[in-house]
């Protein structure tokens, strides 16, 4: 029998949020944001990855983190319930990504939040800090995060992404679906539970292929940002990650002085789902340590 990722986690269906927001991001793009948890606690902002959704954090939003922290997640431009302009220019300008995150922080009144950046979210956090600095954030958790995108070599990007992203960006629906299914199949070291799998397939398929393609048409190097950081940085990375290779996390540790590692043996690209209790515990410690 095929083994599945499992734990005592709650359902993959998101709990009811305590608040929802329409945020005006870069260029006036409408971003959908939600929050859960303790409004009096330290704010934690969850930033999802390529072709994903705020729904990927479902288990965090109804777990123990919600007892102590103000948990905020939003759909990136082009994703989920946010506005989806199809022109590539809406995704290639780093200032737009920086303005999106700044708008969420400002319009929700978040005081020095912890930024949790998964996968492509690493680029977004780097864009934000390059444009706005680090003074308004408390700490960063890079989760299987990408910090460089350098075609044609694509250093530290794995075959799980490179072999599937091009087809996922094609206009043909059948090609799209097949590519996304393959992509999800290699996102985790063990297969996702059925509810998690179906939710992930659904949130991927609401992202237009034009958006997926535009996201990976950028050329990015975040070393300038990483080398200048002084806030606490936790580098969470699955050692079996074939999407963003573990060598990407090691690169961050070499470049970023305050960064410290959390290496997950036998875990793939989704440690927040594959090893939720450990992930939530370490994130809680990081958030509690913010001065």
Secondary structure, DSSP 8 states (H G I E B T S, - for coil): ---B---S---SS----SEEEEEE-GGG-EEEEEEEE-TTS-EEEEE--TT--GGGGHHHHTSTHHHHSEEEEE--TTSTTS----STHHHH-HHHHHHHHHHHHHHTT-SSEEEEEETTHHHHHHHHHHHH-STTEEEEEEES---EE-TTT-TTB-HHHHTTHHHHTSS-HHHHHHHHHHHHHTTSSSB--HHHHHHHHHHHHTS-HHHHHHHTT--EE-HHHHTT--SEEEEEEETT-SSB-HHHHHHHHHH-TTEEEEEETT--S-HHHHTHHHHHHHHHHHHHT--
